[in-house]
Amino acid sequence: MTSFYMFRAVFMTFFGESRAPEAVRKHIHESPKIMTVPLMILAALSIVGGWIGIPHALGGVNRFHQFLSTAIRVSHETAEHAATKAHVLLASNQAATEIAKHGLLSGHSSVDPAEYVLMFASVAIALVGLASAYFLYMRRPSVLERFVTHWQRLYRIVFNKYYVDEIYEFLFVDSTKALGKGLWKSADTVVIDGGVNGVAYVAGTLSNLARRIQNGLVQSYALSMVVGGAVVVGYYVIRAIFF
């Protein structure tokens, strides 16, 4: 599937007539070097990078595997003290690893035939994907058109990438947005904003009540003093009489 889609992209991008409108083609230009140079480096590494991991079945040494074997051996040595059974198994694995290394370096180790089967099968599947993309998009586009006409539902599913984006949007993006919106309306608006606005409202109400007392009139202050004094005197008189 990956081979088919990748070569489909190659054939539709670099072969055939341009499907871009004339207004778009006028503005097409090469990317700056800040983008092309890293791509060139990655392309070169993708060409030669596989040589460091040639398996023994193809006559290689697989240096990448040997590089990782050090880390794997360290983890085995760390887990070696967990239990006696684990110690025995790890010792056996280490012995087998040493034997495999010795055979690998001397050229006498055996290779499982299934490894060849898997290698050839993967290459064959990739070639089938390449040939299918070439046949449908380069040689016989009419076959693809007939397929689209007769198998519209299947084509729609494949064209929309099995609706993975839509499912992801529904399960994760939309649900996260709904949760955030709910928290915004309940927790943020009601609790947080309500608490802040409530404190301001209470402070403003108390200030308005206190402001009525402080009106700047001497007569009002004198009346308040007289009333306050009368209340205090009355309190002590009532207390003395009844208590």
C-alpha positions as CSV (number, residue, x, y, z in Angstrom):
1,M,0.0,0.0,0.0
2,T,2.8,2.4,0.8
3,S,4.6,1.6,-2.4
4,F,1.4,2.2,-4.4
5,Y,0.7,5.5,-2.8
6,M,4.3,6.8,-3.0
7,F,4.7,6.0,-6.7
8,R,1.2,7.3,-7.4
9,A,2.4,10.6,-5.9
10,V,5.6,10.4,-8.0
11,F,3.7,9.7,-11.3
12,M,1.1,12.4,-10.6
13,T,3.7,15.0,-9.6
14,F,6.5,14.6,-12.0
15,F,4.9,12.9,-15.1
16,G,2.1,13.9,-17.4
17,E,0.7,17.4,-18.1
18,S,0.4,19.9,-15.3
19,R,-3.1,20.1,-13.7
20,A,-2.4,23.4,-12.0
21,P,-4.3,26.5,-13.3
22,E,-2.3,29.0,-15.4
23,A,-2.5,31.6,-12.7
24,V,-0.8,29.1,-10.3
25,R,1.8,28.0,-12.7
26,K,3.1,31.5,-13.2
27,H,4.0,31.7,-9.5
28,I,5.7,28.3,-9.2
29,H,9.3,28.5,-8.3
30,E,12.1,26.5,-6.7
31,S,12.2,26.5,-2.9
32,P,15.1,28.4,-1.2
33,K,18.3,26.6,-0.4
34,I,17.4,26.6,3.3
35,M,14.8,23.9,2.3
36,T,16.5,22.2,-0.7
37,V,19.9,21.6,1.0
38,P,18.5,19.6,4.0
39,L,16.4,17.6,1.5
40,M,19.5,16.8,-0.5
41,I,21.3,15.7,2.6
42,L,18.4,13.5,3.6
43,A,18.2,12.1,0.1
44,A,21.9,11.2,0.1
45,L,21.6,9.5,3.5
46,S,18.6,7.6,2.4
47,I,20.6,6.2,-0.6
48,V,23.7,5.1,1.4
49,G,22.2,4.7,4.9
50,G,20.9,1.1,4.2
51,W,24.5,-0.1,3.6
52,I,25.2,0.0,7.4
53,G,22.4,-2.5,8.0
54,I,22.9,-5.2,5.4
55,P,21.8,-8.4,7.0
56,H,24.0,-11.5,7.2
57,A,21.6,-13.3,4.9
58,L,22.8,-11.0,2.1
59,G,26.5,-11.3,3.0
60,G,26.7,-8.2,5.2
61,V,27.8,-7.6,8.7
62,N,24.9,-5.5,9.8
63,R,26.9,-2.9,11.7
64,F,23.7,-1.2,12.9
65,H,22.7,-4.4,14.7
66,Q,26.1,-4.7,16.3
67,F,25.9,-1.0,17.4
68,L,22.6,-1.7,19.2
69,S,23.8,-5.0,20.7
70,T,25.9,-3.1,23.2
71,A,22.8,-1.3,24.6
72,I,20.9,-4.6,24.6
73,R,23.7,-6.4,26.4
74,V,23.8,-3.6,29.1
75,S,20.1,-4.0,29.7
76,H,20.5,-7.7,30.0
77,E,23.3,-7.3,32.6
78,T,21.1,-4.9,34.5
79,A,18.2,-7.4,34.6
80,E,20.5,-10.2,35.4
81,H,20.2,-9.7,39.1
82,A,16.4,-9.9,39.2
83,A,16.1,-13.7,39.7
84,T,18.1,-16.9,39.3
85,K,15.9,-18.1,36.4
86,A,16.4,-14.8,34.6
87,H,20.1,-15.1,35.3
88,V,20.2,-18.5,33.6
89,L,18.2,-17.4,30.6
90,L,20.3,-14.3,30.1
91,A,23.5,-16.3,30.4
92,S,22.2,-18.6,27.7
93,N,21.2,-15.6,25.5
94,Q,24.6,-14.1,25.9
95,A,26.3,-17.4,25.0
96,A,24.1,-17.7,21.9
97,T,24.9,-14.1,21.0
98,E,28.7,-14.8,21.3
99,I,28.3,-17.9,19.2
100,A,26.3,-16.0,16.6
101,K,28.9,-13.2,16.5
102,H,31.7,-15.8,16.1
103,G,29.9,-17.5,13.3
104,L,29.0,-14.2,11.7
105,L,32.6,-13.0,11.6
106,S,33.9,-16.3,10.5
107,G,31.3,-16.7,7.7
108,H,30.0,-20.1,8.9
109,S,26.7,-19.1,10.7
110,S,23.5,-20.5,9.3
111,V,20.6,-18.3,8.1
112,D,16.9,-19.2,8.6
113,P,15.3,-19.7,5.2
114,A,12.3,-17.8,6.4
115,E,14.4,-14.7,6.3
116,Y,14.9,-15.0,2.6
117,V,11.2,-15.7,2.1
118,L,10.2,-12.5,4.0
119,M,12.8,-10.4,2.1
120,F,11.6,-11.5,-1.3
121,A,8.0,-11.3,-0.3
122,S,8.3,-7.7,0.9
123,V,10.2,-6.7,-2.3
124,A,7.6,-8.5,-4.5
125,I,4.8,-6.7,-2.7
126,A,6.5,-3.3,-3.2
127,L,7.0,-4.1,-6.9
128,V,3.4,-5.0,-7.2
129,G,2.4,-1.6,-5.7
130,L,4.8,0.1,-8.1
131,A,3.5,-1.7,-11.1
132,S,-0.1,-1.1,-10.1
133,A,0.5,2.7,-9.7
134,Y,2.3,2.8,-13.1
135,F,-0.5,0.9,-14.8
136,L,-3.4,2.9,-13.4
137,Y,-1.9,6.4,-13.5
138,M,0.5,6.2,-16.5
139,R,-0.5,3.4,-18.9
140,R,-4.3,3.0,-18.5
141,P,-5.9,5.8,-16.6
142,S,-9.2,4.7,-18.2
143,V,-9.2,1.6,-16.0
144,L,-9.1,3.9,-12.9
145,E,-12.0,5.9,-14.3
146,R,-14.1,2.8,-14.8
147,F,-13.2,1.7,-11.3
148,V,-14.4,5.0,-9.9
149,T,-17.6,4.8,-11.9
150,H,-18.5,1.2,-10.8
151,W,-17.0,1.3,-7.3
152,Q,-17.9,4.7,-6.1
153,R,-18.3,3.8,-2.4
154,L,-15.0,2.0,-2.2
155,Y,-13.3,4.7,-4.1
156,R,-14.8,7.3,-1.8
157,I,-13.5,5.4,1.2
158,V,-10.0,5.1,-0.2
159,F,-10.0,8.7,-1.5
160,N,-10.9,10.0,1.9
161,K,-8.1,7.9,3.5
162,Y,-10.5,5.5,5.2
163,Y,-11.9,8.6,7.0
164,V,-9.1,8.4,9.6
165,D,-8.9,12.2,9.7
166,E,-12.7,12.5,10.2
167,I,-12.7,9.8,12.9
168,Y,-9.8,11.5,14.7
169,E,-11.5,14.8,14.4
170,F,-14.7,13.5,15.9
171,L,-13.1,11.4,18.7
172,F,-10.4,13.7,19.9
173,V,-10.5,17.2,18.4
174,D,-14.3,17.9,18.6
175,S,-14.6,16.2,22.0
176,T,-11.7,18.2,23.3
177,K,-13.2,21.4,22.0
178,A,-16.6,20.5,23.5
179,L,-14.9,19.8,26.9
180,G,-13.0,23.1,26.7
181,K,-16.2,25.0,25.8
182,G,-18.1,23.4,28.7
183,L,-15.4,24.2,31.1
184,W,-15.3,27.8,29.8
185,K,-19.0,28.3,30.3
186,S,-19.2,26.5,33.7
187,A,-15.9,26.8,35.5
188,D,-14.5,30.0,33.9
189,T,-17.6,32.1,33.4
190,V,-19.7,31.0,36.4
191,V,-17.1,30.1,39.1
192,I,-14.1,32.3,38.3
193,D,-15.7,35.3,36.7
194,G,-18.7,35.0,39.1
195,G,-16.4,35.0,42.1
196,V,-14.4,38.0,40.9
197,N,-17.5,39.9,39.9
198,G,-19.2,38.9,43.1
199,V,-16.4,40.3,45.3
200,A,-16.5,43.5,43.3
201,Y,-20.3,43.7,43.7
202,V,-20.2,43.2,47.5
203,A,-17.5,45.8,47.8
204,G,-19.4,48.3,45.7
205,T,-22.6,47.7,47.7
206,L,-20.9,48.2,51.0
207,S,-19.2,51.3,49.7
208,N,-22.5,52.8,48.6
209,L,-23.9,52.2,52.1
210,A,-21.0,53.8,53.8
211,R,-21.1,56.7,51.4
212,R,-24.6,57.6,52.6
213,I,-23.2,58.1,56.1
214,Q,-20.3,60.3,54.9
215,N,-22.4,63.1,53.3
216,G,-20.4,66.1,54.4
217,L,-23.2,67.8,56.4
218,V,-22.3,68.8,60.0
219,Q,-25.9,68.6,61.1
220,S,-26.0,65.0,60.0
221,Y,-22.9,64.2,61.9
222,A,-24.3,66.0,65.1
223,L,-27.5,64.1,64.7
224,S,-25.6,60.8,64.4
225,M,-23.6,61.6,67.6
226,V,-26.8,62.5,69.5
227,V,-28.6,59.3,68.3
228,G,-25.5,57.2,69.1
229,G,-25.2,58.7,72.6
230,A,-28.9,58.2,73.2
231,V,-28.6,54.5,72.2
232,V,-25.6,54.0,74.5
233,V,-27.3,55.7,77.5
234,G,-30.5,53.8,76.8
235,Y,-28.6,50.5,76.8
236,Y,-27.1,51.1,80.2
237,V,-30.4,52.4,81.6
238,I,-32.3,49.4,80.4
239,R,-29.6,47.1,81.7
240,A,-29.6,48.7,85.1
241,I,-33.4,48.5,85.4
242,F,-34.1,45.0,84.1
243,F,-30.8,43.2,84.8
